[in-house]
Amino acid sequence: MRPKKSKLSNSKEAHHLNRWWAFIFLSTKHIHAKLFFLEKRPDQHYI
């Protein structure tokens, strides 16, 4: 699902969008890592 280049004609806007998606990806990856850790070790209740 790549956005069309015509929509992202402004390089600044494209850079901002890439940073936003990178932030979303890293945050979700971090959350999934926490959930996986909690599943592996249910005795640890802190997140």
N, C-alpha and C positions, 0 to 999 in steps of 0.2 A: 504494500500500500504506500507507494511513493507519491508525494504531492506533485502536481504538474509544475514544470519550470516556469510557465507563464504566470502562475499565481505568485511564485516566489521570485519575482523579477528583482526585488531589492535584496542585495547581498546581506544587508544588516538584518533584515527581517528573517532571512533564511538562517543566519547565524544564531539569532535569538531562538528560533524554533528548534534548531539542533540542540542548543543548550537545554531547552525546556524538555525535549524528549529524552535527552541524556539524564536529566535530573529525575524524570519519572521512572526511567528504566532502572537507575541505580537504587532509587528508593524502594521500588517494588522488589528488586532483587534482594535488598537488605531485609525487607519484611519476610520474604520467602525463606531466607536463611534462618531468621529467628524462628519461624514456624517449624522448619525442619529440625532445628535444634531442640525445640520444645517437644516435638514428637519423639525424637531419639531419647531425650532425657526428661520425662514428665515430672521427675522429682524437683527439677529446677523451675520455680514459678516466676522468677523475675524475667522481664523482657528488656 
